[in-house]
């Protein structure tokens, strides 16, 4: 009888820790993928001057819009493009619009962009605020940063 209670007690504790471990593992995986996307994005637009093409998740061209949008695709003047694959929660990049097929990160649920300064449009902005939402199972994380174009012509 004592052994039954002993195994029940430690068994429940053990399974609780397994569940916590899996949750932490999901958080680490999502965080790693969010950071990989941000790093690729930062290196990619390092030498760009402006955005030349941008689509919202509704496939609308929002190049002449201001404000925050959830985006599907963005292209820069250095011929670098990024695309969010919403059905698989993946983020891709490529050097031409037709070749956006290199996987950059998994578990990316949404990509939100805001032109900087905030009253500017995406066409004439000096930078962008990027907010990524990543999720896996019951874990959901956000990562936000700002990128400024280095060689903006005044």
N, C-alpha and C positions, 0 to 999 in steps of 0.2 A: 504494500500500500504506500509505504514511504517512497519507494522508487517511482511509482506512478506520479505522485505529486511533484517529486523532484524533476522528472522529465517534462511534465506539463508546464511547470514554472519556467525552467530553462529553455524549453522548446518555444514558448511564446516570446520570451525575451530574444532568443536567437532569430526567430522569424521577423520580429520587429526591426532588428538591426539589419537584416538582409534587405528589408523593404527600404529602410533609410539609405543603405548603401547604394541601392539601385537608383534612388532619387538623386543622390549626390553624383552618381556616375552620369546621369542624364544632364544635370546642371553643368558639369565639367565639359561634356560633349557639346552642348549648346554654346557655352561660353567660348570654347575653342573655335567653333565654326564662326561665330560672330566676330571674333578678333581676327580670324583669317580673312574674312570678307573686308573688314575695315582696313587691314594692312594692304591688301591687294588694291583696294580702292585708292588709298593714299599714294601708293607707288605709281598707280596708273595715271592719276591726274596730275602728277608732280610737274609735268612740263606742259600742261594744257592751259589755254587762255580763256576758253569759254565752252559752254554747252551748245551743241549744234542740233541735237535731236533729243526729245524726251516725250515719253508716253505715260499717261496715267494707267491704272489697272483696267480702265474701261477702253483702252486703246485710243484715247483722245490725245491729240497733240497739245501739250501745255507749255510750249516754248515761250509763248507770249503772255503767260499767266504769272501771277504772284500768289503767295500763300503756300500753305503746306499741302502736299499731295502724296497719296500712296502711289508709287510708280511701278511700272512694268519694265520699262527700258529707258536707258539714257546713253547718249553718245557725246563724245567730246571732240574738239577740233584736232586732236592728235590721233584721230582715227581709232580711239579706244571706245568700246561699247560694253555696257553691262546690261544684263537682263535677269529679271526675277521669274523663275519658273514656278508659278503659284500652285499648280496641281501636285508637284512633287516636293515643294518647299525647298527648292535649290536655287542657287545664285550662280550665274555664268558670266564669262567675259570673253571678248574676242577683239581682233584688230580691225574687223570690218563688220558692218551690220549683218551681212549674210553669214558670217562665221562666228557668231556668239555661241560657242559650244564647249568652251573649256570650263570645267566645273571649278568654282571658287569656294563654295561652301554648301553644306547640307543644313537642314532644319531651320532655314530662313523663312519665316512665315510672312513677313511684310517688310517693305522698304518705304520709308517716308522721307521726303525731301522738302526743304524750305530754302528758297534763294536768300542770299545774304548780300547786302542788307535786306531786311524782310519786306520792304516796300518795292524792291526791284523785281523784275521778271526773271525767268530762268535764262533768257537770252542775254540780258545785260548785267547779270549779277557778278559780284567779285568773289563769290564763294558760295558754298552750300552747307546747310546743316543736314546731316544724315542721321536718321534714327532707324535702327534695325530691330525687328522683333524676331526672336528665335524661340522655337518650342519643340519639345520632344516628350511624348507621353503626357504627363501632367505638369511638366516643368515649362515655365515660360519666363524668358529674360529679355531685357531691352539693353541696347548699347547705343549711345549717342555721341557724336563728335561733329566738329566743323572742319571743313577743308576750304582753303583759300587758294585761288589761282595765282601762281607766282608771276607770270609774265603778262598780266593784264595791261593792255594798252590804255593809257589815259586820254 
